[in-house]
Amino acid sequence: MTTGSSKDERERLPGDPEGGGQSVGIPAAGKLEGSSYNPLGDPGVRHWQASQISRPGLDERGNIFFAAIEMTRMPMVLTDPNQPDNPIVFVNRAFLDLTQYREDEVLGRNCRFLQGEQTDQNTVAELRHAVREQRAVAVDILNYKADGRPFWNGLFTGPVFDAEGKLLYWFASQMDITRRRVSEQSYLQAQKMEAIGQLTAGLAHDFNNLLQVVAGNLEVATSSIDDREASLQAIARAQLAGDKAGKLTQQLLSFARKQRLEPKRLNLNALVVEFSEMLVRTLGDKVDLHLDLKPGLPSCTLDATHMEMSLLNVLINARDAMPRGGRVTIATSTLADSERLERLQLPPGTYVVICVIDEGEGMPPEVAERATEPFFTTKGPGTGLGLAMVHGFVQQSLGRLEIDSTPQKGTTIRMIFPLAQQSGIEMMGERSKGQGLNWTPAAILGRRTILVVDDSHDVRELAETHLRALGYRVLAAQSGEEALELVERYGDIDLLFSDIIMPGGMNGIRLAEIIRERQSTVPVILATGYMNELPPSTGATSGFAVLSKPYRLSDLTERVRLALEVSPRQEAAGFQHEG
């Protein structure tokens, strides 16, 4: 986009005379923008974007300025727009070094001779547009040397007028930026590969859990074939996991743009809850995720996959803004304030709002204003495309993106969407019905207690149901912190069966170490799809057994049986019954 000052605008700007009025320049004043990289980091204020001279002509070559132009390492060119085809009338020696042409091969030709088959025609059109409107412009353009080798040219060009305002010349300074462009492309490719690696690891984790649920429930159905109700329940759980696997595959296809994406009616509360497991894993063990969801939130019409990816992008930014950890809140609400809607340039009405609030480093106003610009980033490892993609999606969904940020206090990002056309209050149904613990006297006095810990509800429920069916007393927790609370409440356990990778500040290995400090002989079985997460089997971890996900329930049964056979019986000594 060319935004250098037009002729009319320049006439209203104060001039900057030099040499007793021999030349007058129009300072850039931060107005010049283009598609090129700016080595100053901003559009600039003091340099000239247009100039006027009192004595046209190229014959005066005995002064210090001509010598400086010939001595500089920056290539420079003058063209004459008053001659047919705007030919080159002057080049300095650095230009000849850059392009490898001789001076007699350059003079009298239009600069397009530097272009080739891979030169971007949109960039060429941008240059032509600037020349027609007599505006300065800066672009990055692919040019070719005399021997045919391509190079990236960082080009700045602007008009030179006489005292009466007649256009005399076009001046251009240039810079070989090939190394920077190659470095940028290599960096972006590395970022893509890292993102693909993270995506692959996340998919492997999800599929391992789903395979665990399918395989385990099929085992349950096979072993309880005579119990029709139990068999049907197990098959239903396996089918549900299969459906989730299919949905995961569809999301992957959508991400790869192999499936047509269409907006549909959805409830943001339901989407957040359903997607929360992946969000927790994305945030890592240093960041706590909190949900503050408005009951009865109306529906809106969105592409669910793009909404999930937008939410994921915003959360990744929140995580990166808190390198030492902290708290991130996802909240939903409605908005009907007419004044605020007017500021957002939205029609009056009621809107759905989903916001992400972090306690991170925050952004100063000048950074927040540019946060949604493509490729603008203040992070070392980042492409600057995350929020730009979010902004584009929200705009296409007829919504607005708001960013409130205060340095050292945090950032709030709001995505505001119109309600679905057939709006109405939709209460989010209960997603699961928890099973109460059956603390019968027989259970309290005669059974071994197993603590099952897994952040996946389906995997946890499968293991809990299977172990209960075998006659064990089972405590179930979704995190290491919750598991320790159960131990404090109910007393000693007979065996710990825990996943390794879990959200929050405690993984399965650390949980096992803490419980071993309380009960030095308690058996520990760890389950994981990432075998390299295990430390060397020394010290406090030497007694940990490991099950690789997905595991067979028969293998879990045997591991638990063997572990309890060699463990001293302590089930009644420390156990506390509530009620």
C-alpha positions as a printed Julia matrix, in Angstrom:
579×3 Matrix{Float64}:
   0.0     0.0     0.0
   1.42    3.38   -1.02
   0.7     6.15    1.47
   3.39    8.76    0.8
   1.97   12.29    0.68
   0.14   13.33   -2.5
   0.92   16.56   -4.36
  -1.97   18.4    -2.68
  -0.93   17.17    0.73
   2.69   18.23    0.16
   1.61   21.76   -0.68
   0.16   22.07    2.83
   3.3    20.71    4.54
   6.15   23.02    5.71
   9.28   22.82    3.56
  12.83   22.13    4.76
  15.16   24.5     2.77
  18.85   23.72    2.35
  21.74   25.5     0.65
  20.19   28.96    0.84
  17.08   27.72   -0.9
  18.89   25.78   -3.67
  16.82   22.76   -2.6
  13.72   22.31   -0.47
  12.53   19.0     0.93
   9.22   17.74    2.32
  10.01   15.74    5.5
   8.48   12.29    5.72
   6.91   13.14    9.12
   6.07    9.48    9.62
   3.76    9.44    6.58
   5.71    7.12    4.29
   4.73    3.47    4.28
   5.19    0.69    1.8
   5.6    -3.06    1.57
   9.33   -3.04    2.27
  11.4    -3.7     5.34
  12.48   -0.42    6.97
  15.95   -0.54    8.52
  14.98    2.32   10.84
  12.11    0.26   12.25
   9.55    3.01   11.53
   8.47    5.22    8.59
  10.91    7.94    9.63
  10.37   11.63   10.35
  13.33   13.74    9.14
  14.3    12.26    5.79
  12.73   13.8     2.69
   9.95   12.0     0.82
   9.93   14.62   -1.97
  12.2    17.53   -2.92
  12.46   20.69   -5.03
  15.63   22.0    -6.66
  16.4    25.45   -8.09
  18.86   24.42  -10.83
  17.92   21.27  -12.74
  20.56   19.4   -14.67
  23.27   16.81  -14.07
  26.35   18.76  -15.2
  27.52   20.06  -11.82
  29.74   17.24  -10.63
  32.49   19.1    -8.88
  30.96   19.53   -5.43
  31.19   17.46   -2.26
  27.71   15.99   -2.63
  28.45   14.42   -5.99
  31.66   12.94   -4.55
  29.72   11.55   -1.6
  27.13    9.95   -3.91
  29.9     8.2    -5.83
  31.68    7.1    -2.65
  28.64    5.67   -0.85
  28.06    1.93   -0.85
  24.3     2.46   -1.33
  23.19    2.18   -5.0
  21.42    5.32   -6.31
  19.52    6.06   -9.53
  17.87    9.05  -11.21
  15.24    8.69  -13.95
  13.69   11.38  -16.13
   9.86   11.13  -16.3
   9.75   13.91  -18.92
  11.37   11.62  -21.5
   9.51    8.73  -23.12
   9.39    5.62  -20.88
  11.0     7.38  -17.88
  14.63    6.3   -18.65
  17.61    6.2   -16.28
  19.77    9.33  -16.63
  22.22    8.78  -13.77
  23.53    5.89  -11.68
  26.34    5.87   -9.14
  29.15    3.34   -9.01
  27.51    1.33   -6.21
  24.54    0.64   -8.52
  26.9    -0.8   -11.12
  28.55   -2.96   -8.44
  25.15   -4.22   -7.32
  23.73   -5.09  -10.74
  27.01   -6.02  -12.55
  25.95   -3.91  -15.56
  28.17   -1.37  -17.29
  27.07    2.28  -17.27
  26.46    2.35  -21.04
  24.18   -0.7   -20.66
  22.02    1.12  -18.11
  21.63    4.74  -19.16
  18.6     5.43  -21.33
  16.71    2.3   -20.24
  13.65    1.98  -17.99
  14.35    0.3   -14.65
  12.1    -2.64  -15.64
  15.12   -4.29  -17.31
  16.07   -5.43  -13.79
  12.83   -7.41  -13.48
  12.39  -11.09  -14.39
   9.92  -13.92  -14.56
   9.58  -14.29  -10.77
   9.25  -10.58  -10.0
   5.97   -9.98   -8.19
   3.64   -8.08  -10.5
   1.68   -6.69   -7.56
   4.87   -4.97   -6.38
   5.45   -3.62   -9.88
   1.89   -2.29   -9.94
   2.51   -0.61   -6.57
   5.54    1.19   -8.0
   3.61    2.3   -11.1
   0.77    3.56   -8.94
   3.23    5.66   -6.91
   4.77    7.13  -10.07
   1.35    8.06  -11.48
   0.38    9.83   -8.26
   3.86   11.33   -7.74
   4.14    9.74   -4.29
   7.17    8.28   -2.55
   7.11    4.54   -1.96
   9.29    1.82   -0.42
   9.08   -1.8    -1.58
  10.99   -5.07   -1.55
  11.25   -6.35   -5.12
  12.98   -9.33   -6.73
  15.43   -8.06   -9.38
  18.06   -9.76  -11.55
  21.75   -9.01  -12.1
  23.41   -8.84  -15.5
  24.38  -12.54  -15.32
  20.79  -13.56  -14.53
  21.23  -14.13  -10.79
  18.21  -12.95   -8.74
  18.56  -10.68   -5.73
  16.1    -9.0    -3.38
  16.2    -5.22   -3.75
  15.07   -2.95   -0.92
  13.95    0.04   -2.97
  12.99    3.57   -1.9
  11.92    6.01   -4.61
  10.45    9.49   -4.57
   9.85   12.55   -6.81
  12.09   15.62   -7.38
  10.4    18.89   -8.5
  11.58   22.3    -9.67
  10.7    25.53   -7.85
   7.4    25.82   -9.78
   6.36   22.29   -8.81
   7.1    20.6   -12.13
   8.25   17.0   -11.85
  11.88   16.73  -12.96
  13.29   13.41  -11.79
  12.58   10.24   -9.86
  15.27    9.38   -7.32
  15.78    5.84   -6.01
  18.11    4.42   -3.39
  18.54    0.67   -3.14
  19.9    -2.05   -0.92
  20.66   -5.74   -1.48
  18.51   -7.47    1.18
  18.82  -11.02   -0.19
  20.48  -12.36    2.95
  17.75  -10.95    5.16
  14.97  -12.35    2.95
  16.57  -15.81    2.86
  17.03  -15.71    6.64
  13.39  -14.72    7.13
  12.17  -17.54    4.87
  14.38  -20.06    6.68
  13.11  -18.83   10.02
   9.47  -19.04    8.92
  10.06  -22.56    7.61
  11.62  -23.54   10.94
   8.59  -22.06   12.72
   6.27  -24.08   10.48
   8.17  -27.29   11.22
   8.08  -26.57   14.96
   4.34  -25.95   14.76
   3.85  -29.19   12.85
   5.88  -31.01   15.5
   3.75  -29.58   18.29
   0.57  -30.44   16.39
   1.78  -34.0    15.8
   2.64  -34.46   19.48
  -0.77  -33.15   20.54
  -2.57  -35.41   18.07
  -0.57  -38.43   19.23
  -1.56  -37.68   22.82
  -5.24  -37.33   21.94
  -5.32  -40.45   19.77
  -3.5   -42.47   22.43
  -6.2   -41.56   24.94
  -9.0   -42.32   22.49
  -7.45  -45.64   21.51
  -7.11  -46.42   25.2
 -10.82  -45.82   25.75
 -11.88  -47.83   22.67
  -9.58  -50.79   23.34
 -10.29  -50.86   27.07
 -14.05  -50.71   26.72
 -14.02  -53.44   24.09
 -12.13  -55.58   26.61
 -14.77  -54.78   29.22
 -17.55  -55.7    26.78
 -15.81  -58.99   25.94
 -15.24  -59.96   29.57
 -18.78  -59.03   30.62
 -20.64  -60.55   27.68
 -23.02  -62.3    30.07
 -23.89  -58.98   31.72
 -25.86  -57.31   28.94
 -26.13  -53.89   30.66
 -22.43  -53.65   31.49
 -21.49  -54.82   28.0
 -23.75  -52.26   26.32
 -22.35  -49.46   28.49
 -18.81  -50.4    27.56
 -19.67  -50.53   23.85
 -21.39  -47.14   24.11
 -18.26  -45.64   25.69
 -16.12  -47.13   22.91
 -18.46  -45.71   20.27
 -18.32  -42.28   21.89
 -14.51  -42.37   21.81
 -14.66  -43.43   18.15
 -16.88  -40.45   17.39
 -14.39  -38.15   19.11
 -11.56  -39.66   17.05
 -13.55  -38.97   13.89
 -14.12  -35.38   14.95
 -10.4   -34.98   15.67
  -9.62  -36.25   12.18
 -12.09  -33.8    10.65
 -10.47  -30.95   12.57
  -7.09  -32.0    11.21
  -8.47  -32.08    7.66
  -9.98  -28.66    8.2
  -6.64  -27.35    9.44
  -5.03  -28.73    6.28
  -7.76  -27.05    4.16
  -8.87  -30.42    2.77
 -12.46  -29.97    3.88
 -14.97  -27.25    3.15
 -15.55  -25.08    6.23
 -18.95  -23.53    6.85
 -20.23  -21.43    9.77
 -22.94  -23.03   11.87
 -24.93  -22.29   14.99
 -22.89  -22.96   18.14
 -22.66  -22.07   21.8
 -19.32  -20.62   22.88
 -19.67  -22.03   26.39
 -20.0   -25.56   25.02
 -17.09  -25.0    22.63
 -14.78  -23.79   25.42
 -15.64  -26.7    27.73
 -15.23  -29.26   24.95
 -11.92  -27.74   23.81
 -10.58  -27.09   27.32
  -8.5   -30.26   27.55
  -6.39  -29.24   24.55
  -6.19  -25.67   25.86
  -4.86  -26.86   29.23
  -2.14  -28.91   27.55
  -1.22  -25.95   25.34
  -0.76  -23.67   28.34
   1.58  -26.14   30.05
   2.19  -26.82   33.71
   3.18  -23.24   34.66
  -0.12  -21.62   33.69
  -3.48  -22.22   35.37
  -6.59  -22.01   33.2
  -9.79  -20.68   34.77
 -13.23  -20.57   33.15
 -15.81  -17.89   33.9
 -18.7   -18.79   31.59
 -22.0   -16.91   31.63
 -24.95  -19.3    32.15
 -27.56  -19.22   29.42
 -25.2   -17.68   26.87
 -27.0   -17.17   23.53
 -25.7   -18.92   20.43
 -23.87  -17.33   17.51
 -23.04  -18.46   13.98
 -19.36  -19.31   13.56
 -16.99  -21.78   11.99
 -16.22  -23.94   15.01
 -12.77  -25.07   13.85
 -11.6   -21.54   13.08
 -13.01  -20.39   16.42
 -11.02  -23.07   18.21
  -7.85  -22.14   16.34
  -8.39  -18.45   17.1
  -8.85  -19.21   20.8
  -5.72  -21.37   20.71
  -3.69  -18.56   19.1
  -4.78  -16.05   21.74
  -3.97  -18.49   24.56
  -0.51  -19.19   23.13
   0.16  -15.43   23.19
  -1.08  -15.29   26.8
   1.2   -18.19   27.76
   4.22  -16.58   26.1
   3.49  -13.31   27.95
   3.88  -15.16   31.28
   7.24  -16.96   31.07
   7.24  -17.48   34.84
   3.66  -18.78   34.88
   0.43  -17.3    36.1
  -3.29  -17.42   35.54
  -5.32  -17.19   32.33
  -9.09  -16.75   32.4
 -11.5   -17.49   29.56
 -14.77  -15.65   30.16
 -18.0   -15.28   28.2
 -20.67  -12.59   28.45
 -23.14  -10.56   26.43
 -22.81   -6.96   25.22
 -25.66   -4.55   24.45
 -24.18   -1.15   25.42
 -25.16    1.14   22.51
 -22.32    3.64   23.08
 -19.69    0.94   23.13
 -21.18   -0.74   20.08
 -21.09    2.59   18.27
 -17.38    2.97   19.1
 -16.83   -0.51   17.69
 -18.83    0.44   14.58
 -21.34   -2.34   15.22
 -25.11   -2.08   14.66
 -27.27   -1.83   17.81
 -28.3    -5.13   19.37
 -27.01   -7.86   21.64
 -23.68   -9.56   21.04
 -21.8   -12.52   22.49
 -18.34  -11.82   23.94
 -15.56  -14.3    24.63
 -12.44  -12.87   26.24
  -9.04  -14.16   27.31
  -7.47  -12.42   30.32
  -3.85  -12.95   31.29
  -1.58  -11.59   34.01
   1.43  -11.25   31.72
   3.84   -8.54   30.69
   1.24   -6.51   28.79
   1.86   -4.15   25.87
   2.42   -0.39   25.62
  -0.21    1.47   23.52
   1.98    1.75   20.43
   2.52   -2.03   20.39
  -1.13   -2.86   21.1
  -2.16   -0.7    18.13
  -0.05   -2.83   15.79
  -0.69   -6.2    17.43
  -2.96   -7.43   14.63
  -0.66   -6.4    11.77
   0.64   -9.38    9.77
   4.26  -10.28   10.62
   4.43   -7.7    13.42
   5.75   -9.37   16.55
   7.67   -8.42   19.66
   8.4   -12.06   20.52
  11.7   -13.64   19.59
  10.17  -16.98   18.54
   7.16  -15.83   16.57
   5.92  -15.09   13.05
   3.51  -12.28   13.91
   0.64  -14.1    12.19
  -1.33  -15.35   15.21
  -3.38  -12.28   16.09
  -3.56  -11.26   12.44
  -5.33  -14.56   11.69
  -7.62  -14.07   14.69
  -8.47  -10.53   13.59
  -9.25  -11.71   10.07
 -11.51  -14.51   11.31
 -13.42  -12.21   13.67
 -13.9    -9.6    10.94
 -15.15  -12.23    8.47
 -17.61  -13.4    11.13
 -19.07   -9.85   11.28
 -17.55   -9.3    14.71
 -14.88   -7.13   16.3
 -11.59   -7.76   18.1
 -10.73   -5.6    21.13
  -7.34   -5.47   22.86
  -6.86   -3.88   26.28
  -3.35   -4.09   27.65
  -1.33   -2.47   30.42
   2.44   -3.02   30.74
   3.32   -5.3    33.66
  -0.38   -5.86   34.46
  -1.67   -8.05   31.65
  -3.79   -8.17   28.54
  -7.46   -8.75   27.81
  -8.46   -9.79   24.29
 -12.17   -9.79   23.44
 -13.81  -11.39   20.45
 -17.3    -9.95   19.94
 -19.8   -11.76   17.69
 -23.42  -11.13   16.68
 -26.06  -13.57   17.89
 -27.36  -16.32   15.65
 -30.33  -15.18   13.58
 -32.7   -17.51   15.44
 -31.5   -16.32   18.82
 -32.79  -17.67   22.08
 -31.57  -18.57   25.56
 -29.85  -21.94   25.46
 -28.78  -23.47   28.68
 -25.69  -25.62   28.45
 -26.63  -29.15   29.56
 -24.56  -31.1    32.0
 -21.77  -32.72   30.06
 -21.28  -35.57   32.46
 -22.93  -37.09   35.5
 -20.38  -37.85   38.17
 -20.6   -41.1    40.06
 -20.59  -40.79   43.82
 -18.21  -42.89   45.86
 -19.91  -45.91   47.4
 -18.38  -46.07   50.88
 -20.11  -49.19   52.21
 -18.76  -50.91   55.37
 -17.5   -53.78   53.21
 -15.67  -51.36   51.0
 -14.1   -49.57   53.95
 -12.97  -52.67   55.85
 -12.07  -55.21   53.18
 -10.78  -53.6    50.0
  -7.5   -52.21   48.77
  -7.58  -48.48   47.87
  -6.23  -47.41   44.47
  -5.79  -43.74   43.56
  -6.34  -43.19   39.81
  -5.08  -39.88   38.38
  -5.56  -38.78   34.75
  -6.55  -35.43   33.23
  -8.64  -37.2    30.54
 -12.14  -37.83   31.88
 -12.73  -40.79   29.54
  -9.46  -42.55   30.34
  -9.92  -41.91   34.06
 -13.5   -43.24   33.99
 -12.4   -46.36   32.1
  -9.68  -47.23   34.6
 -11.94  -46.39   37.56
 -14.82  -48.54   36.26
 -12.54  -51.46   35.48
 -10.78  -51.42   38.84
 -14.06  -51.09   40.73
 -15.39  -54.1    38.84
 -12.36  -56.04   40.07
 -13.34  -55.25   43.66
 -10.93  -52.43   44.49
 -11.88  -49.23   46.27
 -11.04  -46.38   43.85
 -10.32  -42.71   44.38
 -10.19  -40.7    41.13
  -8.59  -37.29   40.48
  -7.93  -35.21   37.37
  -4.72  -33.55   38.58
  -1.85  -34.07   40.98
  -3.11  -31.34   43.29
  -6.56  -32.92   43.49
  -4.99  -36.31   44.13
  -3.06  -34.97   47.15
  -6.28  -33.44   48.51
  -7.93  -36.87   48.33
  -5.0   -38.47   50.17
  -5.22  -35.81   52.89
  -8.98  -36.39   53.17
  -9.14  -40.19   53.09
  -5.73  -41.24   54.37
  -3.18  -43.75   53.05
  -3.69  -45.55   49.77
  -2.54  -48.99   48.65
  -1.49  -48.11   45.1
  -1.07  -45.07   42.89
  -1.96  -45.35   39.19
  -1.23  -42.04   37.44
  -0.73  -40.53   34.01
   2.58  -38.67   33.63
   1.58  -35.7    31.44
  -1.0   -33.6    33.3
  -1.92  -29.9    33.47
  -1.08  -27.67   36.41
   2.17  -27.49   38.3
   2.53  -31.21   39.09
   3.06  -34.13   36.71
   2.66  -37.8    37.56
   6.3   -38.32   38.48
   6.29  -35.47   41.0
   2.98  -36.7    42.45
   4.47  -40.17   42.95
   7.52  -38.7    44.68
   5.36  -36.7    47.12
   3.19  -39.7    47.95
   6.33  -41.83   48.41
   7.55  -39.27   50.96
   4.35  -39.97   52.94
   4.2   -43.73   52.23
   7.64  -44.99   51.35
   6.5   -48.46   50.24
   3.37  -47.6    48.26
   3.4   -49.2    44.78
   3.34  -46.77   41.83
   2.25  -47.47   38.26
   2.7   -44.68   35.71
   0.97  -44.54   32.32
   2.23  -42.48   29.38
   2.3   -42.25   25.63
   5.68  -40.47   25.88
   8.21  -42.98   27.17
  11.04  -40.4    27.01
   9.3   -38.38   29.75
  10.53  -40.89   32.33
  13.71  -39.99   34.23
  16.48  -42.52   34.8
  15.35  -45.26   37.22
  17.38  -44.11   40.19
  16.63  -42.84   43.67
  12.99  -42.06   44.4
  11.82  -43.27   40.99
  13.42  -46.7    41.11
  10.16  -48.47   42.09
   7.93  -46.99   39.41
   6.28  -49.44   37.01
   5.35  -48.06   33.59
   2.42  -48.81   31.28
   2.62  -47.51   27.73
  -0.56  -45.93   26.35
  -2.72  -47.32   24.91
  -2.6   -50.27   27.33
  -4.82  -53.35   27.57
  -6.99  -53.56   30.65
  -5.74  -57.09   31.17
  -2.2   -55.69   31.42
  -3.38  -53.1    33.98
  -5.08  -55.85   35.95
  -1.92  -57.93   36.06
   0.32  -54.97   36.96
  -1.98  -53.98   39.82
  -2.22  -57.58   41.09
   1.54  -58.06   41.09
   2.18  -54.67   42.73
  -0.28  -55.34   45.56
   1.02  -58.88   46.11
   4.45  -57.57   47.12
   3.05  -54.57   49.06
   2.26  -54.83   52.79
  -1.48  -54.6    53.53
  -2.32  -51.2    55.1
  -5.79  -50.49   53.81
  -7.61  -50.06   57.14
  -4.92  -48.34   59.17
  -4.95  -44.89   57.69
  -8.22  -44.75   55.82
 -10.74  -42.16   57.05
 -14.42  -42.57   56.32
 -16.51  -39.45   55.73
 -20.06  -39.51   57.06
